[in-house]
Amino acid sequence: MTDAKAEEKSRRKAMLTRALIYIAATHIWAGFMILLFTLGKR
């Protein structure tokens, strides 16, 4: 049973890591788009 618990823990950690990467990438992309629109207004 300990193998199943360890596997579940590692799977959850991988999911959280992937979610954080996706969230960070989305925020960087949104910031870049805001920068483009801000510079485009000038």
KAWO-V190978 format. One line per field, one symbol per residue. psi: psi as a letter, one per 40 degrees, with the letter a starting at -180 (. if undefined). burial: 1 if it has 9 or more other C-alpha atoms within 8 Angstrom, else 0. Layout:
psi->???
burial->???
This chain:
psi->ddddddddddddddddddddddddddddddddddddddddd.
burial->000000000000000000000000000000000000000000
